[in-house]
């Protein structure tokens, strides 16, 4: 799999960290709103349900982005392992 010519892994990691931070802040904000909200009317209940749906969506996005980060780290580790293995193979038997 080849990457686009403008791909910069360091920039991608920075963007990902920024998005994770934004999502984390939004999750904390929504959780605070749901904790302090009093349910007195049917409209209050509908709004609370909407906030919980929003919380679920944000949490899912955060989890997927974090999983992508984990996968990228594993791929980097695998590449390093392959390089070391190739170097050992080139050295020959000991």
Steps between C-alpha positions, in 0.01 A plus 500: 500500500660825394432831665414822320807711421395774744462259792702599804469253791609758756238746381237227498581406859476865605163539327377179658611613846321831449178327393524259795538798731197675346292183530610450860399857589163455329438171681570664837272792411212273398542285811484811717184615321331164552589488870366847579184477290175464694229304322171670576317498169476270197709756308773478766497124461529525120793739534670268748462211256653716225795583728552132573493421128755774444714355778481157339601638161793699642618203704486274195700745292758536776533123530542451124764773477686355799485153341649646180782647708563160658503332158749756365729437798480123446580545130806709589614233747449229238703695241783538750489130579510416129800729449688335786412155368620596152828632639556175690421299185754705303770439761470127451549223753701570812 
